[in-house]
Every structure is written in structure tokens, then in C-alpha cells.
Amino acid sequence: MDCYRAANPHFLIHAQQKLYDFMTFPPILFAPVVERPGPEAFLTDTPENMYSKKLVQNIPWICAQTTEEGESFALAFKHVGKIPFYKRNFDRVAPYILDYWYVAKNSSEVTAKIRDVYFGTEGPNPSAESIRIVSDLVSDRYFRVGIHRAIALHSKIAPTYASLFGFRSQIGFPSLWGDSPNDYGVGHASDNGFYFNSTLYFLPLQLGTPSYDVSRMLINLAVNFAKKREPFLNYRNGNVIKIWKPAMYHGKDLRFLLIDNENVIMIPEPRQYAIRFWESLGLADTPVTMMSTAEPNPHQATDLNALGVQAPAPPIPPSIDNYAENYNAHYMQPEYSTYVAGFRPYFLGLALGQLCLKYEGAAEEVVNELACSGCTAAAAKTVSVGGIPSGSKFPDWEFPSQAVAFLTC
């Protein structure tokens, strides 16, 4: 430790770039490890063993994720021009990007199965479909399978609340890249801005907008969970709405609270077939824990009406005739477009620097992207708040209200 403390910090940061296997993968170089027993040790066994030995506290837990966690990574691949390379060299780079090269008995066989299941016969050229495939691939490997295991384990000892955040808005990686939020899903960490309203990367939430009301709902749930150990909605007249049930309230099948641009509903766990696929590969870090044998049908989800809550019909949105006028008046402001578009070359430059540290000549693959011709204009045309034109208005509801199922116009 004395050596590290005396070293130049810039040297240490630069040196760690050499530890990546491909681009910036694995995404976490220094992950938690099982420590030797001692007075300062924090994690002395694997989570599975700690649960089996009853060493985990039986306290309620919230486990939240977004609907397309991997889309943030897929968009990064897209904007540095790496999706064609990724697909052409899948057999070589997949074990490192997906971080299974050291836990697979036969890495080549596992890679072939993954390629066939996700890409099938799709060619090497990038497309909207291949971006979605990469998003699903990263989501399944890095998020969904592990989250499923964690919820399944903790649900056995304490109430565990699972959620999926799928509310499209200007807060998220598509906006940072200058893409339209309506063209992509809701990626990793997109829900953070609704809790903290950070203005470092995005404009602040505006009072009276769908995004603002979603933020108030999330904070209401979180505060009640911290105070009462249960995430429920309450409002000034004293009424309480318990819209979020524990993940295992329906027996062995896990249930998630889905929050998107249409409803707030409890749904069966999505993409169970993908979880079963990854558990079938025999990876040492992915044991079989699947608790369901049937693919869920999200259309059979239970919304607030089923809980006895009367939700009024949402207001009629503005007509197509005044949509453009409202949209332009609100989103085509010069300072807004410049504010958002300015981040695209920043992230491209960051990615370029990381590539050049690892591969000679990598700059040639992305230098055209850095020119970013028409970037500001493109961002100005694409950035919006959940696709809701500025003329939309909410009914005169007190929030949280009995109409919480209808969070958007």
C-alpha cells in the first residue's frame, strides 16, 4: 500500500487501461472478492454460501433495474463504430466482453451457442435490430441473470421488492449521444435522474411534466420504504395505495413493478427464457436457480384497477396539427440543443482515447464520428421528454393520486 500511495495517480489511472481485454471490458476491473477472515474483512464468503448459512440479515430489500440495462453499452458500441467489428470477431471477443472466459468449461462451445441464440443468421453490418440484440445480450449476462438470483435468494428470508423502470424521457444515454429517446429503450442508470434531479448532464425536471410526476412517485415510494420498511404511495388526505407487492407474492414466480410511459403495474418477471438459457450454459458463476417453467405474458399483468383503485381516463393528447408547433417551441431552443449535443463528442473522445491506449491505429475507425457533422442540429430534432409534446397537460390531480396508473398523457 505504501508503494501505491507514493505513486503518481496519473500513472496508476493510465496503467489500468492495459488491464482491459477488449475496449473497456471487463467493465469492472476491481470487483468485490471474498476476503480472508480478519477484523477488517467485509465479505468473507460468497453470497450463495452466506444465504445458505443464514448469515444475511432478514431485512426488506428493493432491487431495481431498467428495462434495457444493456442499451447504454450498445449505444456506446454504435457510436464508436464497433458493432461491425464486434459481430465479425464475435468468437474472439465475446468471452471477454461478456466476461465468461474463465468460468466456462468450453469457451468456444458456449460462444457458439450464444451467437446462434442471439444473432442467428444476421450479417456483420450494424442495424437497429443488432443494436437491440447487443442490448439484450449485455442486459441478460450482466444484469438480469444476477438480479434474478439475488431476488430469489433474498425473497426466502425477507420481503424483496423488484422493479423495472421503463419510462422514456430526456434523461438517459440516448440524449447524451444525440439520439432520440423514443428510438431506444431505457438504459442503465436512467432512473437515477428521477431520484436526484441532477443537472450535470440533463436539464432539470420541470414542474407539471410527466417526468416530474414520475420523480415524485419514485421518491414517495423510496421515502416510505425507508421509514416504514414498505414501498407504498401516500398523499395528503391520508390515503395509502400499495401498488408495489413483494416479488414472491404470487408463489414461486417472481413479480416486478413496471413503471413505463403508460402504466404502473405488477408484471411477471420478463425474459425468463433468457435467464434459463444462461443457466443452461454450465458457467461456474451462473448456477440453475430458475423458479418458473413458463414464459410470462406481460399482457396479463395486474394494474391499479385490479386493486380496487378507480383511475380516470387520461386526457386526450394534442392533435397532430399542433404537435409540431408545441414541440418546436419547447425543444428547439438553441441553448437546449447545444447543451445536449455537446456531450456526444465528449463521450466519443473518451472512447477514442481508451481505444488508442489498447490498439494502435484504432483512431482510424472512429475519427469520422468525432467530426460529428450536424451533431447539434440532430440533437435538437431528437431530444424530447418521453415523446410528450409541451402542450400536454395533466388533469388537476393531487400527486400521488388515485390515478397514478396513468403517469403520462
N, C-alpha and C positions, 0 to 999 in steps of 0.2 A: 504493500500500500504506500509506503514511503516513496517508492520509485514512481508510482502513478501520480502522487501529489506533487512531486518535483518536476514532472514532465510538462512540456509545453502543451496546453489544452488544444491548440490548433493542430498540433501534430497527432494527438490522440484521435480527434474527430476525423482527420484525414486518413489515418491508418485504418480505421474501422471500415472504410469503403472497400478495402481489399478483402474483407471477410464475406462479402456478398457472393453468392453462387451465380446469380443472374440478375442484372439490373439492381433493384433494391430488395431482392429476395434471398433468404427468408426475411419477411417484413419486420420481425423482432429478433435482433441479434442476441440480446441478453435477456432471455425469458426466465421466469421463476424456475428454480430447481429444488430438488429435495436436499435439504441441508443436513449436515452432520449434527447429531444431538449436542446441545450446549445451551448455556444461559441466554445467548442472543439469537438462537435459531428461531425462525418463524414457521417454516414449512418443513416438517421432519418426516413426512411420508406422502405418498400420492393421495390425491383426493378420494379415489375409489377406496383405498385402504382405510383412510380416516373415517369415511362414512361407514364402512363395514365394522370398524372397531368402535363406532359410536363416539367419536372424538369431535364431531361437528356439533355446534350449538343448534338447538332446535328453535331458531328464531325465524319469523316470517322474512321472505326474500322476494324482491322484484327482479326479474330478469327480462330486460328489454332489448329489442333489436329492430332494425329497419327491414322493410320488405325486400329490398335489393341491396344487401350489405356489400356485395362484391362489385357493384356498379361503379363505385369510386375508383377501384383498381382498373376496371375495364375501360373507363374513360381515360385514365392515365395512359394505358396501352395505346388507345386510339390516337391520342394527341401527340405522342412521340413516335408514331408510325411503327409500333412494334407488333401489332396484331398479325400482319402477314408473316413476319419473322417467327412469331410465336407458333403460328399454325404450321409453317413449313418445317420447323425444328421441334415439333411437339415432343417427339420421343426423347430428345436430348434434354430439353429444358423443363418439361413438366414435373419430373421428380423433385426438382429444386424449387420451382415456383410454387408447387403445391406441397412442398416440404414433407415428402414421404420416402425419400431415397434411403433413409437409414432405418425405417420401420417396416419396409416391405421385404418379404422373403424372396420375391422375384419381381424386381422393379420393372423389368421390361414387360412382363405379363400384365401387371397392374396398369401400366401406362397404356397398353393396347386396349384394355377393357374401358378405361376412362375415355380414350379418344373415340372409340366406337359408340359409346353411350351418348356422349355429349355432342360430338361433331359429325358423326356418321360419315356421309359421303361429301360433306361440304368442302369446297375447294379452298385454296390458300388465301384468296383475296378477302379483304375485310368487308363486312356488310353490317347493316343494322342487326341482323339475326346473329352474326358472330359476336357482336358486342354483348348481346343478351346472353349468349351461351357462355362467354367468358365470365360475365357477371354471375350467372348461376353456378358455374364451376367453382369460382372463388368463394361465393356465399356458402355453398354446400360444404366445402372442405374446411374453411377457416371459421365458419360461424354456426351453421345450422346443426351439424352433427354434434359439435361440442356443447352447444346450448341445449340440445335435446337431452344429452347425457346428464348435464348439470341439473336440469329441471326434474328429470326422472329420479335422480338421487335425492335431491333436497325435498321433493314433494313427499317422500316417505317419512320425513321427520318433522316437517313444519309447513304451514301454508306458503305456497310458492305461486307468485303471480307473474304470468308471462304476457308479453305484449309485442305487437308488430306495428311499427309506425310507418304508414304509407301515405302521409299527407304531402302532396306535391305543392311546392311553393318556391319562392326565390331563394330560400335557404338550402344550400346543398352544392355538391360539386359540379353539377351541370352548369349552374350560373357562373361559377368561378372559371370554368373553361370557356365561357361564352356560348354554351349550348342552351337550348330551350328546356326548362324543367318538364314541360309537357311531353317531350320526346323520350324521356328516360324515367327510370324508376327513382325510388328514394334510397339513396346510398348511405354508406357508413357515416355515422355521427350527424346525420341531417336533423335529428331530433334535438341535438344539444342547443341550437339557437332558440328553440321554443321554451327552454327552461331558463336560459341566461340572457337572452336578447342581446347577444354580443354584437357590437357594431364594428368590430375589427375588420371583418370580411364582407358583411352584408349591411344593408340599410336597416334601421331599427323597425320593429314591428309597429304598425300603425293602428291606433285605436279605431274600433269599428270594422276591422277587416277579418276575414275568416282566419287568417294566420294568428291574429291577436287572440281570438276566442279559443282557438286550439291551444295556444300557450297558456291561457288562464285555466283551461280544463286540466292540462297536464300538471301544472303547479298545484292546483287544488287536490288532485289525486296524490301527488307526492307529499304534500304537507300533511294530509290526513293519515297517510301511511306512516309518516314519521311520528305523528302524535298519538294515533290510535292503533297502529300496527295493522291497519287495513286500508287499502286504497279505495275510498268511496268519494262521491261528489256530495257536497252540501252547499246550501245557499242561505241567504239572509233570513228567510222565513222559517228556517229550521228543518226543512225537508231534506231527506237524505236519499240518494239514489245509488244503489250498489250495482254498478254496471260491470264491475271487474271481479270475476269469480276466480278462485284458485285454479291452477292449471289442471288439477286432477279431480275437479268436482263432478266430472261426468264418468267416473270409473277409471279404467286403465288408459283411455285415450286422452292425450293432453289437449287442452284448450287454450287459445290465445285471445287476448283482446286486440282486435284490429282497429286501428284509427286511420282512416283514409279520407278522401275528399267527398265521400258520400255518407258514410255511417260510422258509428262506433258500435261494434258488435263483437260478440264472442264467437269464434270460429274454431273448427278442428285444426290441429297442427298441419300446416301446409307442407307440401313436398315430402311426404313420408316415404314415397318410393325412392327418392334421392338418398334419404338417410339410410334406408335399407340397403341400397346399392353400396354405399361407402362401408357399411358394416360387413358386407359380404366379401370385401377385398382381402380380409385377413391381416390388415395393418395392426401392428402392435399397439398403436395408440388409439385404435378405434374398435373396441370390443362390441359385441352384439348387446344392445340394450333396448332395441325397438320394442315398444309396448303395444303396438297396434298391427293388425294384419290387413287392414283395409285402407285404401286411398281415400282421404277425406273429401267431402264435397262442400266447398265454401258457400255454395248457394243455399245450403240447408242451415246456415248459421242463425243463431238466435239474436235478434236485435232488441232494442229497448221496449218495443211494443209488446213483446212476449213477456216482459217483466211487469206488465200492467201499467206502463207509462204511456200516456197519450201524447204523441208527437204530432204537432200540426204540420200540414203540408208546407214544403219550402216555398218561398216566393218565386214568382216567375222571373227568370233572368232577363236581362236586356235583350232586345231583338238584335238580329244580325245587322240591321241597318245602323244602329248607334254603337255597335260593338267597337268598330274601328275608331270612331271618334273618342270614345271613353279610353280605349287602350292607348291611343297616341297621346292624349292629354296627360295621362298618368305615367306611362313608361318610356316615352321617347324624350324625356328631359335630358339635355346634354350631360349634366353632371351625373345622372344615374347611369347612363350608358358607359361613360368613361370610367366611373367608379368600379363597375363590374368587369368591364372588358380588360381593365388594366391587369387583372390577375392572371389572365391566360398566358401572356408571355412570361410572367414571373414563374409560373409553375413549369412552363416549358424549359425555361432557362435552368431551373433547379434540376429537372430530369436530365437535361443535356449534360450538365456538369457531372452528375453521377455516372452517366454512361461513359463519358470521356475518361473518367478515372479507371474504369474497368476495361474498356475496349478501345484500342486505337482506331481511329477513323470513324467512331460512332457518330461524330458530329455530322457527317455527310448524310446520315439517314434522317435527321430531323432539322437540319438547318433551314429548309424551306418553311417548316412550320413556324420557326422563330420569326420569320418575316411578318407573319400574322397579317397579311394584307386584308384590309376591310374588317379588321377584328372589332373595332369599336362599333361600326355600323351593324355588324352581325349580332353583337351582344344586345344592342339597343332594340333590335327587332325580336329577339328571342326571349329576353328575360321577362318573366311575369310572376304574379303571385297566384300559384295554383290554377292558372288559367281563368281566374275570375276577373272580368273587366271592372274598372274602377267605379262604374255606375251602380254595381250591385249593392243592395242594402239588406241587412238582416232585419227580421221582424223585431219589434220592440220587446225583446226577451231580456229578462234578468239572467245573468250567466253565473254559475251553471244553472240551467233551466230544465224544465220537463222536455224540452225539445233538443236535448243535447245530441240525439241521434242524427240531427241534420246540422252538421257543422259548416256546410258550405251551401252557397246559393245554387 
